[in-house]
C-alpha cells in the first residue's frame, strides 16, 4: 500500500511540476518572446537569401 502511495505521489509531483512550467511559459508569454527573438531572425535570413523573379 505504501508503495502505491509513493508512486501516486511521484506522479502527482511530476504533473504539478509540468503544469507549473507550462503556466510560467503562458503567464510570461515566453513562447512568443522565443518566436520573435530566435525563430523570426532565422526565418528572415532564409527568406532574404532566396532568388526572386519579381521585385516589388
N, C-alpha and C positions, 0 to 999 in steps of 0.2 A: 504493500500500500504506500509506504514511504517513497518507494522508487517511482511509482506513478505520479505522486505529487511533485517529486523533484523534476520529472520530465515535463509535466504540465507547467511548472514554474519557469523552466528554461524556455519553453515555447512561448509563454506569455511575455517573458523578458525580451525575447527576440522580436516578437510582434510589437511590443512597446517601443523598442529601440528603432525599428524600421519606421513606425508611424511618426516618431519624433523627428527623425531625419527628414522624412518626406514633408512633414509640416513645416520644418525650418526652411526647406527649399521653397515651398509655396509662400510662406509668410514674407520672406525676404526677396522674393521674385528672382531667385538665383538662376533659374533656367533661362530667363530672358537676358539676364546680365551675361551669362555664358554665351548665348547666341550672338549678342551684339559685340562683345569684346573678343571672342575667339573664332567663332564659326563664320560670321559675316566677312571679316577680313580675308579669310582663306577663300571663301567663295568669290569675293571680288577679284582676287588675284587670278583665279581660274577664268573668270568671265573677261577680265581685261586682256588676257593673252590670246583670246580667240581671234581668228581671222574673220574679217567682216566683208560682206559683199556690198552692203548698203550702209552708208553713213548718214546720220541724221543732220 
